[in-house]
Amino acid sequence: MTSSACIRPTFHRRNVAFAPTSIRSLSAVAKGQGRVTRAYPSVIAALLIVVFGGGVGIGLGQGREANAKRASVIHYAGRQSMLVAAREIEALLGEDAVSYDEDDIENHGFSDWSSVNSTSRAVAVVYPRSTDDVVKAAEICHKLRVPIVPYGAGSSVEGNFSSPYSGIVVDMTHMDNILSFHPQDMDVVVQPGVNWVDLNKEMEKEKLFLPLDPSPTATVGGMVSTNCSGTNAFRYGTMKDWVTNVTVVLADGRVIKTRQRPRKTSAGYNLTSLFVGAEGTLGIITEITLKLAVIPSETSVAVVTFPTIFSAASAASRIIRSGIQVAAMELMDEVQMRIVNRHGSEQVRKMNWDETPSLFLKFSSHSKEGIQSDICRVKELIGQDENTRFVFAKTKDEEAKLWAARKEALWTMTSIKPDGHAIWSTDVAVPISQLAKIIELSKKDGEKLGVFTSIVGHVGDGNFHEALMYDPKDPAQSAAVKNAVQTMITRALEMEGTVSGEHAIGMGKKQCLMDELGPSTIEVMKQLKTAVDPRWIMNPGKIFDLPKGSAVRA
C-alpha cells in the first residue's frame, strides 16, 4: 500500500497565460549552426564517483556518508541576494532579457492545469536567446546559490515548474530556432523553445515528422524534460525513443553534449537518457537532436462505441495482444463523449456522437491495402462484443473530423469548469492485462463521490487519465477526491504499474515515486543529482525532496 502523503492539495487561479513561440524557416538555417561542445571530463568523473562509491579511494559506505554530509548543508540565498543575481544577469543579457513583472512571475509559477502548486514565487523571469546566455545566468545563480527553474510552455500538470524555494525562472521561449535539418539522415537539431506542431509543419515537405503528439502548446524542451508521449505512443513510443543527444548547461555553467548524431552508439554511459525525463533537475537543455520518422502515405481513423467502459478497455487489450500495428488507440468514456457533443467545436458537434464509452483508432500504412487489412482485423476482434458500433472515415475530411473529438477532449472539459472549481487530472500506467480492471474500478470510485468524473487515455500502452472536478473550498469533497486519486495510484502499484505514465513527477507525485521505487533507488537518484548539481539549485523540490537538514533562507 502507498502512503496518502503522495497526494497534496492544490491552489487555484484562473486565466493562466501561455507564452507564444515562433519558429525560424528551415530555408534560412545554415549547416552546423548550434554550439557543439564535448563532455567535460570532470562531469564524467563526478558520475563515476557516484557509481563507484562517492570518491576516489573512498569505500561505498564512506562515499554515502560524504554525500550525505555535503547534502545536509545545502542552503539558498535570501530574496535580496536573489534580486542581486537577477540584476547581474540583466547587466549581462540586457534589460529586455529579465522581467520583474508580477503578472509575468505569477504566470510562470502557477497553473490551473496542475494537480499541485506552490505558494512561493520566483523573483524574476529570465529570457535567454542562446546557450551562452544560459551559461551566464547559471554561473551567477550558482555563485549566489539561487534556485533555477527551467520553463517551457507551461502545460505540465504535476507542478513541474513551480518555484517552492523562489529563485529565478529561465523561460526558453526565445530559444526557438531550428539549428540544422538533415533530411537524408532523418534528424533535426533544435533549440528547446521550438513548438513541435510548428516543427512538423516545417518538415512536412520532406515527408518527415516527429511522431510525438502531446499538448499542441508543448515545446521540445519540456517534452524532453518530462519524457512526454501523447496519442501516438502506442506505435511510436515516448520522447526518450526519439532523442539522439542533448546539449546541457549544468548548474555551474559548464556545457556538455551527451552524444554525436548517429542513431546507434555504444560510446560510454548513456547520458542522453539521464537528462530525458529529469525535469530540469540536472541541468538546462539548450539543444536537442531528434530522430525523425517518415510520414505514412496512407492513414485512416475509426471510432468504435461500447456499452460499458470495461468492454471498451477489454477490446483495447485484445487489439494490443493481436499484434496489429494500430498507430494510435485512445479511450474516451461516456462523460467525455457527452461533453464534446454539447460543448465541442462546430465540426465535432455535427458528428452527433453516441454518448457511450468509445475507442478512437488511428491506422497508418504505406499502402491502402495495409490500412484495409488492419481495419478488417480490428473489426473481427471487436465483433466479439455486442452493442458496438464501428464508424470509419471514408475521406481525409472525415478522418480529421473523427479525430478532432479526441484532440478537443481536454480543452472542452476545461471550458465547462465552473468558477472556483478545480480539475484534478492525473495518470497512471499498468500492464495491459490489468488495464480494463483498473479503469472500471477507478471510474466507479470517482462516480461514488457525486462529482464530475471522466476517464480518457492512451490505452494502447496501458496509460490512462482520470479527471475529477470538485470545489477545493469544500474540505470534505477535497478529501474525498484526494482519496479517490490515491486509491487509483495504489491499485496501479499493486498491479506492478507506475504512478506516472507521461507527466513525470514534479512536486505532485514525489511520495508516490518513493512508494513505487523505494528509498534505495531514490538515494541513487539523489547521488546523481549531487554529482552534477552539488548545491541543488536546479529545479529544487521536484522528483524528490531536499536532503534533511538543508537550510533554506527566508
Disulfide bonds with the S-S distance in Angstrom:
Cys6-Cys512 2.39
